[in-house]
């Protein structure tokens, strides 16, 4: 008694061979086609969220890089984000921005 099977494109073929007698059985499987579109939708959703994050971070950095008043607003509402900004520009070799901001903000209070 010998069963062999061959699989391809959603079809499984079984072959039974015994004493010169061969029986062929073909089974057509219905693949779960709902998972493929779901996976594509999830991938597209993740991609859109990633792109929004990248563009949002660029917009925020650009705004902080060009407006000292916006940096002051960020220091009041989100100081941890401003700290990341300062560290990133110091990593790139631009020093003194933090000190200039603090000096201006102290002078504006007086």
C-alpha positions, 0 to 999 in steps of 0.5 A: 500500500503506497500513498503519494501526494502532489500539491500545487496551486490549491489542488492536492492529488493523491495517488494510491498504488497497490498490486498494479492498481492505481487510484487517483484522487484529486482534492481541490482545496479552497484557500483562505483568501480572506487572509491575503487581503487582510494582510495587505490592509494591515500592511498598508495601514502600518505603512501609512502610520509610519509615513505619517510619523516620519512627516510629523517628526519632520514638520515638528523638527522644522518648526522647532528649528525655525521658531524660537517662540515655538520652542518656548511653547514646546518647553512649557507643554512638552519639555521632553520633546524639546530636550530630544531636539536640543540633543539631536542638534548638539549631536549634529554639531550645532551648539549654543541654541539651548543657551540662546533660548534660555537667555531670551526667555529669561530676558523676556520675563524681566 
